[in-house]
Amino acid sequence: MTAPPAPPATRRWWVLLVLCLSVLLVSVDNTIVNVALPTIGRELGATTSDLQWVVDGYTLAFAALLLLGGALGDRFGRRRLLETGLVLFAATSALAALADSTGELIAARVAMGVAAAAVYPATLALLVTTFPDRRERATAIGLWSAVTGLSVAIGPVSGGLLLEHFSWGSVFLVNLPLAAVAVAAGRLLLTESADPSPRRFDLAGAALSVTAVGLLVVTTIEAPGNGWGSPTTVAGYLGAAVALAGFIGWELRRPEPMLDVRLFTDRRVSVGSGAIALAFFSLFGFIFLITQYFQAVRGYDTLTAGLATLPFALVIGAVSPLAILAMRALGTTLVVAAGLLTMAAGFAVAAGSSLESDYWGRIVVAMVLMAGGLGLVTSPATEAVMGALRTEQAGAGSAVNDTVREVGGTLGVAVVGSVMSTVYGPSVVDALTSAGAPAPGADGAADSVFAGLAVAGQLPDGATVAVQQAFLDGVSAGSWVAAAASAAGAAVVLAFLPAQHRVPDPTPDLLTA
């Protein structure tokens, strides 16, 4: 079936606005809930583990189901899946806001993650089919990437503003009107697209992909608590590896696979995806530390801590579209590698912070470098991945792109956070014990910097400074890990990522009305 002509130029950019609103909605939910955790903990009597799963339940379902979501969009229609996901996201957000217990809230968050897995890959797939022209498509991807990066800062800011005036449920209820606008606008503007020759549903492939990604994410989330070398962690990673190997083997044998894993023999797909994963590994790991730094070391309240991340949002919003222009002039390889090296420089600057570091000095410089680097990486690397795919593979390709972001970010939080804890824990215990804290209290302070500050508050003034310094030492160690990961990614990109731009899609009309 021949596709309808592409929408007029003006309408295409309105379509992009709808897609960006949809992706912003589900991306912001990765971070907006963080600022509400202390309030949720007090009002629902949640333990630290409960609060962790309020965040991680969403991430787990989101990451594990992205590949399936992309495949379902290719088969049943991307607009249809986007609308379904938005409606489900609104409904489950309302359930989260009305939860009376942590169990109910965690269940609602998992359901929100299921909905997000339908929305996210559909946005990029619909973008690809809406912009058949290569140059316009690259620009659109730059703007889409900017919105994804903006969500990192918009979440804490908007969450802080809401909590200044409303209850914690407001961070979920705000999703309802936004989802309604996205659905209504999508009805008016979006054209349905799908694989013109839908394949039989690959149930085994879907089950293996969910198992592989789900085990990888949940094992990583729990690894800092269980121990990286514990039998539980090792078994979890082995299980994920076995499921992934089974998925690859199964997909290679199927005449109509859910995901054509041979795509990864194209270095634009494999190295581009790896660059995105490493960028978000480093970024999410650092964001996990810096949000605590603003409150524990600088003494900011939740709103001020959120506003402190605005330079990050402004820079990435400006750089992501410009990265496409740089890619056209210099090639994908140099721009993506430069982005990763710039991020590495930002993490190195952050690693040298002291208790006396000025926000408008070293801290802002570090954030500007990280944000600028991320903007240089995400747009060209996403264009590289999507440019290597045929149009009918847009949903699955988008899901791969999105999955590596989520898995990379989850690994970053776990690994960088674990490195920070490894340095902070023994140091704070020694400092508080020396200051006169009883052994049980000093040991409990190792759980978090906020627990450490609570214990230090009952001791001489110097104890608080000692806790802050121990935490900052941990932040420095974690920042060096992020810097090393980014620098290693830059080396791989320079060695293996092709420099040429995306070639025109040989099958531009493989859409269905």
C-alpha positions as CSV (number, residue, x, y, z in Angstrom):
1,M,0.0,0.0,0.0
2,T,1.4,3.4,-1.0
3,A,1.7,5.9,1.8
4,P,-0.1,9.2,1.7
5,P,2.0,12.2,0.9
6,A,4.0,13.8,3.7
7,P,2.2,16.5,5.7
8,P,2.8,20.1,4.5
9,A,5.9,21.7,6.0
10,T,4.0,23.8,8.6
11,R,1.9,20.8,9.8
12,R,5.0,18.6,10.1
13,W,6.5,21.0,12.7
14,W,3.2,21.0,14.6
15,V,3.3,17.2,14.6
16,L,6.8,17.4,16.1
17,L,5.4,19.6,18.8
18,V,2.9,17.0,19.8
19,L,5.5,14.3,19.7
20,C,7.9,16.4,21.9
21,L,5.1,17.0,24.4
22,S,4.4,13.3,24.6
23,V,8.0,12.4,25.1
24,L,8.5,15.2,27.7
25,L,5.6,13.8,29.7
26,V,7.1,10.4,30.2
27,S,10.7,11.5,30.4
28,V,10.0,14.1,33.2
29,D,8.5,11.3,35.3
30,N,11.9,9.8,35.6
31,T,13.0,12.8,37.8
32,I,10.0,14.7,39.0
33,V,9.1,12.1,41.6
34,N,12.5,12.4,43.3
35,V,11.7,15.7,44.9
36,A,8.5,14.3,46.4
37,L,10.2,11.3,48.1
38,P,10.8,12.9,51.5
39,T,7.2,14.0,51.7
40,I,5.9,10.6,50.5
41,G,8.1,8.9,53.1
42,R,6.7,10.9,55.9
43,E,3.0,10.7,54.9
44,L,2.9,7.1,53.8
45,G,5.4,5.8,56.4
46,A,7.6,4.5,53.6
47,T,11.0,2.8,54.2
48,T,14.1,3.7,52.2
49,S,13.6,0.5,50.2
50,D,10.0,1.5,49.5
51,L,11.0,4.9,48.2
52,Q,13.7,3.3,46.0
53,W,11.0,1.2,44.4
54,V,8.7,4.2,43.9
55,V,11.4,5.4,41.5
56,D,12.7,2.1,40.2
57,G,9.3,0.4,39.6
58,Y,8.7,3.0,36.9
59,T,12.2,2.6,35.4
60,L,12.1,-1.2,35.5
61,A,8.8,-1.5,33.6
62,F,9.7,1.3,31.2
63,A,13.1,-0.2,30.2
64,A,11.9,-3.9,30.1
65,L,9.0,-3.2,27.8
66,L,10.4,-0.7,25.3
67,L,11.4,-3.3,22.7
68,L,8.0,-4.8,22.9
69,G,6.4,-1.4,22.7
70,G,8.3,-0.6,19.5
71,A,7.4,-3.9,17.9
72,L,3.7,-3.5,18.8
73,G,3.7,0.0,17.2
74,D,5.2,-1.4,14.0
75,R,2.5,-4.1,13.9
76,F,-0.7,-2.3,15.1
77,G,0.0,1.3,14.3
78,R,2.3,3.8,16.0
79,R,-0.3,6.5,16.5
80,R,-2.8,4.0,17.9
81,L,-0.2,2.8,20.4
82,L,0.8,6.4,21.3
83,E,-2.8,7.3,22.1
84,T,-3.3,4.2,24.1
85,G,-0.1,4.8,26.0
86,L,-1.0,8.4,26.8
87,V,-4.5,7.5,28.1
88,L,-3.1,4.7,30.2
89,F,-0.4,7.0,31.5
90,A,-3.0,9.6,32.6
91,A,-5.1,6.9,34.3
92,T,-2.2,5.3,36.2
93,S,-1.0,8.8,37.2
94,A,-4.3,9.4,38.8
95,L,-4.0,6.1,40.6
96,A,-0.6,7.1,41.9
97,A,-1.9,10.4,43.2
98,L,-4.7,8.7,45.1
99,A,-2.5,5.9,46.6
100,D,-3.0,5.4,50.3
101,S,0.0,3.1,50.9
102,T,3.4,2.5,49.4
103,G,2.3,-0.8,47.9
104,E,-0.5,1.0,46.0
105,L,1.9,3.7,44.9
106,I,4.6,1.3,43.7
107,A,2.0,-0.7,41.7
108,A,0.8,2.5,40.1
109,R,4.3,3.5,39.2
110,V,4.9,0.1,37.6
111,A,1.7,0.6,35.5
112,M,2.9,4.1,34.6
113,G,6.1,2.5,33.3
114,V,4.1,0.1,31.1
115,A,2.3,3.1,29.6
116,A,5.5,5.0,29.1
117,A,7.0,2.0,27.2
118,A,4.1,2.4,24.6
119,V,4.5,6.2,24.3
120,Y,8.3,6.7,24.1
121,P,9.3,4.6,21.0
122,A,6.1,5.7,19.1
123,T,7.2,9.3,19.3
124,L,10.6,8.7,17.5
125,A,9.0,6.3,15.0
126,L,6.3,8.8,14.1
127,L,8.9,11.5,13.8
128,V,10.8,9.4,11.3
129,T,7.7,8.7,9.2
130,T,6.6,12.4,9.4
131,F,9.9,13.8,8.1
132,P,10.9,11.8,4.9
133,D,13.5,14.4,3.9
134,R,16.9,13.6,5.5
135,R,17.8,17.1,6.4
136,E,14.5,18.0,7.9
137,R,14.5,14.7,9.8
138,A,17.9,15.3,11.3
139,T,16.7,18.7,12.5
140,A,13.6,17.2,14.0
141,I,15.7,14.6,15.8
142,G,17.8,17.4,17.2
143,L,14.8,19.1,18.7
144,W,13.4,15.8,19.9
145,S,16.7,15.0,21.6
146,A,16.8,18.5,23.2
147,V,13.4,17.9,24.8
148,T,14.6,14.5,26.1
149,G,17.6,16.2,27.7
150,L,15.5,19.1,29.0
151,S,13.4,16.7,31.0
152,V,16.4,16.0,33.3
153,A,16.2,19.5,34.7
154,I,12.5,20.2,34.2
155,G,11.5,17.4,36.5
156,P,13.2,18.7,39.7
157,V,12.1,22.3,38.9
158,S,8.5,21.6,38.2
159,G,8.3,19.1,41.1
160,G,9.7,21.7,43.5
161,L,7.2,24.3,42.3
162,L,4.3,22.0,42.8
163,L,5.4,20.9,46.2
164,E,5.6,24.5,47.3
165,H,1.9,24.9,46.9
166,F,0.3,21.4,46.7
167,S,0.5,17.9,48.1
168,W,2.8,15.2,46.8
169,G,0.1,13.8,44.6
170,S,0.3,16.9,42.4
171,V,3.5,15.6,40.8
172,F,1.3,12.9,39.3
173,L,-1.9,14.8,38.7
174,V,-0.1,17.3,36.5
175,N,0.2,14.5,33.9
176,L,-3.5,14.4,33.3
177,P,-4.1,17.8,31.5
178,L,-0.8,17.4,29.6
179,A,-1.8,13.9,28.4
180,A,-5.3,15.2,27.4
181,V,-3.7,17.9,25.3
182,A,-1.3,15.5,23.6
183,V,-4.1,13.0,22.8
184,A,-6.4,15.7,21.4
185,A,-3.7,17.3,19.3
186,G,-2.5,14.0,18.1
187,R,-6.0,13.2,16.9
188,L,-6.0,16.3,14.7
189,L,-2.4,16.2,13.4
190,L,-0.9,12.7,13.5
191,T,-1.2,10.3,10.5
192,E,-1.2,6.6,11.3
193,S,1.8,4.5,10.2
194,A,2.7,0.9,10.6
195,D,4.7,-1.9,8.9
196,P,2.8,-2.4,5.6
197,S,3.4,-6.2,5.8
198,P,2.8,-7.0,9.5
199,R,4.6,-10.1,10.8
200,R,3.2,-12.8,13.1
201,F,3.6,-11.7,16.7
202,D,6.8,-13.1,18.1
203,L,5.7,-14.1,21.6
204,A,8.9,-16.0,22.5
205,G,11.0,-13.1,21.3
206,A,8.9,-10.7,23.3
207,A,9.2,-12.8,26.5
208,L,13.0,-13.2,26.1
209,S,13.6,-9.5,25.5
210,V,11.5,-8.5,28.6
211,T,13.3,-11.1,30.7
212,A,16.8,-10.1,29.5
213,V,16.3,-6.3,30.0
214,G,14.2,-6.8,33.2
215,L,16.7,-9.0,34.9
216,L,19.6,-6.7,33.9
217,V,17.8,-3.6,35.3
218,V,16.5,-5.2,38.5
219,T,19.9,-6.8,39.2
220,T,21.6,-3.5,38.7
221,I,19.2,-1.7,40.9
222,E,19.6,-4.2,43.8
223,A,23.4,-4.7,43.3
224,P,24.6,-1.9,45.6
225,G,22.5,-3.4,48.4
226,N,23.2,-7.0,47.7
227,G,26.9,-6.5,46.9
228,W,28.3,-6.5,43.4
229,G,30.0,-9.9,43.9
230,S,27.1,-11.5,45.8
231,P,25.6,-14.8,44.6
232,T,22.3,-13.0,44.0
233,T,23.9,-10.3,41.8
234,V,26.0,-12.8,39.8
235,A,23.0,-15.0,39.3
236,G,21.0,-12.1,38.1
237,Y,23.5,-11.0,35.5
238,L,24.0,-14.6,34.4
239,G,20.3,-14.9,33.9
240,A,20.2,-11.7,31.9
241,A,23.0,-12.9,29.7
242,V,21.4,-16.3,29.1
243,A,18.1,-14.6,28.2
244,L,19.8,-12.1,25.9
245,A,21.7,-15.0,24.2
246,G,18.5,-16.9,23.8
247,F,16.8,-13.8,22.4
248,I,19.6,-13.3,19.8
249,G,19.6,-16.9,18.8
250,W,15.8,-17.0,18.5
251,E,15.6,-13.8,16.4
252,L,18.4,-15.1,14.1
253,R,16.4,-18.2,13.3
254,R,13.1,-16.6,12.7
255,P,12.2,-15.5,9.2
256,E,10.1,-12.6,10.6
257,P,11.9,-11.5,13.8
258,M,10.5,-9.0,16.3
259,L,13.9,-7.3,16.1
260,D,16.4,-8.0,13.3
261,V,19.5,-8.3,15.5
262,R,21.7,-8.3,12.3
263,L,21.2,-4.6,12.4
264,F,23.9,-4.4,15.0
265,T,26.5,-5.5,12.5
266,D,26.0,-1.9,11.1
267,R,28.4,0.2,13.2
268,R,26.1,3.2,12.9
269,V,23.6,1.2,15.0
270,S,25.9,-0.6,17.4
271,V,28.4,2.2,18.1
272,G,25.7,4.9,18.0
273,S,23.7,3.0,20.5
274,G,26.8,2.5,22.7
275,A,27.6,6.2,22.6
276,I,24.0,7.0,23.8
277,A,24.2,4.4,26.5
278,L,27.6,5.7,27.9
279,A,26.4,9.3,27.7
280,F,23.3,8.5,29.8
281,F,25.3,6.2,32.1
282,S,27.6,9.1,33.0
283,L,24.8,11.7,33.1
284,F,22.3,9.9,35.3
285,G,25.0,8.7,37.6
286,F,26.1,12.3,38.1
287,I,22.6,13.7,38.4
288,F,22.0,11.2,41.2
289,L,24.9,12.7,43.1
290,I,24.4,16.4,42.3
291,T,20.8,16.5,43.5
292,Q,22.0,15.2,46.9
293,Y,24.9,17.6,46.8
294,F,22.7,20.7,46.4
295,Q,20.6,19.8,49.4
296,A,23.2,18.1,51.7
297,V,26.2,20.3,51.1
298,R,24.8,23.6,49.9
299,G,21.7,23.4,52.0
300,Y,19.2,24.2,49.2
301,D,15.5,23.3,49.6
302,T,13.8,21.2,46.9
303,L,12.7,24.1,44.8
304,T,16.1,25.8,44.9
305,A,17.9,22.5,44.2
306,G,15.7,22.1,41.1
307,L,16.3,25.7,39.9
308,A,20.0,25.1,40.3
309,T,19.9,22.6,37.4
310,L,18.4,25.1,35.0
311,P,21.8,26.0,33.4
312,F,21.9,22.3,32.3
313,A,18.5,22.5,30.7
314,L,19.2,25.8,28.9
315,V,22.5,24.6,27.5
316,I,21.2,21.2,26.2
317,G,18.2,22.9,24.7
318,A,20.5,25.2,22.7
319,V,23.2,22.7,21.7
320,S,21.1,19.7,20.6
321,P,19.7,21.3,17.4
322,L,23.1,23.0,16.7
323,A,24.7,19.5,16.9
324,I,22.9,18.5,13.7
325,L,24.5,21.5,11.9
326,A,27.9,20.5,13.3
327,M,27.3,16.9,12.1
328,R,26.6,18.1,8.6
329,A,29.8,20.1,8.5
330,L,32.1,17.8,10.4
331,G,30.6,14.3,10.2
332,T,29.0,12.2,12.9
333,T,32.3,10.7,14.3
334,L,33.9,14.0,15.3
335,V,30.8,15.5,16.7
336,V,29.8,12.5,18.9
337,A,33.4,12.0,20.1
338,A,33.7,15.7,20.9
339,G,30.5,15.5,22.8
340,L,31.7,12.6,25.0
341,L,35.1,14.3,25.6
342,T,33.3,17.5,26.6
343,M,31.2,15.5,29.0
344,A,34.3,13.9,30.4
345,A,35.8,17.3,31.0
346,G,32.7,18.4,32.8
347,F,32.9,15.4,35.2
348,A,36.6,16.1,35.7
349,V,35.8,19.7,36.7
350,A,33.1,18.4,39.1
351,A,35.5,15.9,40.6
352,G,37.7,18.8,41.7
353,S,35.0,20.5,43.7
354,S,35.5,21.4,47.4
355,L,33.2,22.6,50.1
356,E,34.1,26.1,49.3
357,S,33.4,25.8,45.5
358,D,31.2,28.6,44.2
359,Y,28.0,27.6,42.5
360,W,28.5,30.2,39.8
361,G,32.0,29.0,39.3
362,R,33.1,25.4,39.2
363,I,29.6,23.9,39.6
364,V,28.0,25.8,36.7
365,V,31.1,25.3,34.5
366,A,30.8,21.5,35.1
367,M,27.1,21.4,34.3
368,V,27.5,23.5,31.1
369,L,30.3,21.2,29.9
370,M,28.2,18.1,30.6
371,A,25.0,19.5,29.0
372,G,26.9,20.8,26.0
373,G,28.5,17.4,25.6
374,L,25.3,15.5,25.9
375,G,23.7,17.8,23.3
376,L,26.5,17.0,20.9
377,V,26.1,13.2,21.5
378,T,22.4,12.5,21.5
379,S,21.2,14.2,18.3
380,P,23.9,12.9,15.9
381,A,24.0,9.4,17.5
382,T,20.2,9.1,17.4
383,E,20.3,10.2,13.7
384,A,23.0,7.6,13.1
385,V,20.9,4.8,14.6
386,M,17.6,5.8,12.9
387,G,19.3,6.6,9.6
388,A,20.6,3.0,9.3
389,L,17.0,1.6,9.4
390,R,14.3,1.2,6.8
391,T,11.1,3.1,7.5
392,E,9.1,0.0,8.5
393,Q,11.7,-0.7,11.2
394,A,11.2,2.7,12.8
395,G,9.3,1.4,15.8
396,A,11.8,-1.3,16.7
397,G,14.8,1.0,16.0
398,S,13.3,3.7,18.2
399,A,12.8,1.1,20.9
400,V,16.5,0.1,20.7
401,N,17.5,3.7,20.9
402,D,15.3,4.3,23.9
403,T,16.2,1.1,25.7
404,V,19.9,1.8,25.7
405,R,19.2,5.2,27.2
406,E,17.2,3.7,30.1
407,V,19.5,0.8,30.7
408,G,22.6,3.1,30.5
409,G,21.0,5.5,32.9
410,T,20.0,2.8,35.4
411,L,23.5,1.3,35.3
412,G,25.0,4.8,35.8
413,V,22.9,5.4,38.9
414,A,23.8,2.0,40.4
415,V,27.5,2.0,39.5
416,V,28.4,5.7,40.2
417,G,26.2,5.6,43.3
418,S,27.9,2.5,44.5
419,V,31.4,4.0,44.0
420,M,30.3,7.1,45.9
421,S,29.0,4.9,48.8
422,T,32.2,2.8,48.8
423,V,34.2,6.0,49.5
424,Y,31.7,7.8,51.7
425,G,30.7,4.9,54.0
426,P,34.0,4.1,55.7
427,S,35.0,7.8,55.8
428,V,31.9,9.0,57.5
429,V,31.9,6.1,60.0
430,D,35.5,7.0,61.0
431,A,34.7,10.8,61.2
432,L,31.6,10.4,63.3
433,T,33.1,7.8,65.6
434,S,36.1,10.2,66.2
435,A,33.6,13.0,66.9
436,G,32.0,10.8,69.7
437,A,29.0,9.2,67.9
438,P,28.0,5.7,69.2
439,A,28.9,2.9,66.9
440,P,25.3,2.0,65.8
441,G,24.7,5.7,64.9
442,A,27.9,6.0,63.0
443,D,27.2,2.8,61.1
444,G,23.7,4.0,60.2
445,A,25.1,7.2,58.9
446,A,26.8,5.2,56.1
447,D,23.4,4.5,54.5
448,S,23.1,8.1,53.1
449,V,24.5,11.6,53.5
450,F,21.2,12.7,55.0
451,A,21.4,10.0,57.7
452,G,24.9,11.2,58.3
453,L,23.8,14.8,58.7
454,A,21.1,13.7,61.2
455,V,23.7,12.0,63.4
456,A,26.2,14.9,63.0
457,G,23.5,17.3,64.2
458,Q,23.7,15.8,67.6
459,L,27.5,16.2,67.8
460,P,29.9,19.2,67.8
461,D,29.7,21.5,64.7
462,G,32.8,20.0,63.0
463,A,30.9,16.7,62.6
464,T,28.6,18.2,60.0
465,V,31.5,19.4,57.9
466,A,33.1,16.0,58.2
467,V,30.0,14.3,56.8
468,Q,29.8,16.8,54.0
469,Q,33.5,16.3,53.1
470,A,33.1,12.5,53.2
471,F,30.1,12.8,50.8
472,L,32.1,15.2,48.6
473,D,35.0,12.7,48.4
474,G,32.5,10.1,47.2
475,V,31.0,12.5,44.6
476,S,34.6,13.1,43.4
477,A,35.2,9.4,43.0
478,G,31.9,8.9,41.2
479,S,32.6,11.8,38.9
480,W,35.9,10.3,37.9
481,V,34.2,7.1,37.0
482,A,31.7,9.0,34.8
483,A,34.6,10.9,33.2
484,A,36.4,7.6,32.4
485,A,33.3,6.1,30.9
486,S,32.7,9.1,28.7
487,A,36.4,9.3,27.6
488,A,36.4,5.5,26.8
489,G,33.2,6.0,24.7
490,A,34.9,8.8,22.8
491,A,37.8,6.5,21.9
492,V,35.5,3.8,20.6
493,V,33.5,6.3,18.6
494,L,36.7,7.7,17.0
495,A,37.8,4.2,16.1
496,F,34.5,2.6,14.8
497,L,31.7,5.1,14.2
498,P,31.4,5.9,10.4
499,A,31.6,9.6,9.7
500,Q,29.2,9.9,6.7
501,H,25.8,11.2,7.1
502,R,22.7,9.1,6.7
503,V,21.8,8.1,3.2
504,P,18.3,8.7,1.9
505,D,15.8,6.0,2.9
506,P,15.5,3.6,0.0
507,T,11.9,2.8,0.9
508,P,10.3,6.2,1.9
509,D,6.8,5.2,1.1
510,L,6.5,2.1,3.3
511,L,3.7,3.5,5.5
512,T,0.1,2.8,5.8
513,A,-2.7,5.3,6.1
